[in-house]
Amino acid sequence: MFGSKQPSPVAEYAATGEVERVYHEIRQTLRVRGINLIFRTWAGHKGLMPVLWDTVRPNAETMMFEQSSDQIRSAAVELARPLGDLGAKQQTLLGPSQAFQLHEILKLYHYINPKLLLLASAVRQGLDGELSIKQYSATEPAERIAPGIPANMAALEMEDENPSSSQLQTLFSDITETLSLRSINSDYRSLALWPNYLDAVWRELKPKVQSAAYGTAADHLRERSRRLASELPYPVPLSRARLEGEGIDFDETLQSCETFEQLLPGLILNIAICLRDWQPDDALLRSPFPATAIPPRSQNDERPEFTGGAK
C-alpha cells in the first residue's frame, strides 16, 4: 500500500501536533487503549490522518456506528462456527495470570476490529463518492455514544515488529508470506507476547485461512460492512479535488483504504475463531465493552480544545 516509498507508520509515542490530537480523539471516540495500524499508517502521510479522521468522526461518535460494528462482530462469530474449533488454548501451558491477560487482549481486538472495518468501508465509499449526500436532516442529529476508554479494557501492547526471538521471526515471516502482508499486523504482534500460544494458533489457523470456506466468510463480512457503512447517518465527503487540494495523493489513499478493507475481515474472523476456545458463542455475540448512549450533540455544541499530552 502507498507504493514502494511509503513513509513509516507513526507510533503513539512519536505523535505530535495534529496527529497527537487525532490519536487522542480516536482513543476516546473508538473507546480503545491504543492506536491501530490503520491509523498509524495513515498518519505517516503528511496531512492525511486529520483529514480522514475529521471527516469520518461524526459517524464514529454515533450509536449507529457502534451498533453496526456490533452486527459485524456478531456476523463474524456466526461465520467462524463452521470453520471449526482451534484448540490453541488447550495446546498451550498458560498460568492463570497469563491466561487472563491473553483473554483480555483477544477481547480488545474482538471489540475494535469491526469498528476499523466499518470505518475503512465508510472512508472508501466516501472516496468513491458514495457517501457524499447527507442522509439525515441536520435538525435530527444521530444519537451518540459516551466517549472514553472502558476501565476494564487491556492496554494495546505488542511485540516488536522485528523480534529478536528466532521463533517469532519464523512465525512472523510465515504469517506475512501466507497472507501476502506487507508487514505483520498488530493482532499477531500482541499474541506474540505469548509466543507458544501464537505458534499453536498459527499452526491450526493456517490451513483454515487457505480454505475456500474462509475466503467466502471474509467476503461476506466485507459486504456486510459495506452495506452498514452506506447506512451511516452523516456524509463522508472525500473527493479527489478536496484531498489533492490538501496536497494528499488521492489514488494512494484509496489504495490504502481498499487494502485495509481487504485485510480486516480475515483478522476479525481469526480473533472470533481464537475466542471460541475461551468463551461460548452466545457470549461472543455480545459486545465485550457495551457503549452507553448520550443525547445527540446540538449544532451549537463544541468539543473541548485538545491541549496535548494525553496518552
Secondary structure, 3 states (H helix, E strand, C coil): CCCCCCCCCCCHHHCCHHHHHHHHHHHHHHCCCCCCHHHHHHHCCCCHHHHHHHHHHHHHCEHHHHHHHHHHHHHHHHHHHHHCCCCHHHHCCCCHHHHHHHHHHHHHHHHHHHHHHHHHHHHHHHHCCCCCCCCCCCCCCCCEECCCCCCCCCCCCCCCCCCCCHHHHHHHHHHHHHCCCCCCCHHHHHHCCCHHHHHHHHHHHHHHHCCHHHHHHHHHHHHHHHHHHHCCCCCCCCCHHHHHHCCCCHHHHHHHHHHHHHHHHHHHHHHHHHHCCCCCHHHHCCCCCCCCEECCCCCCCCCCCCCCCCC
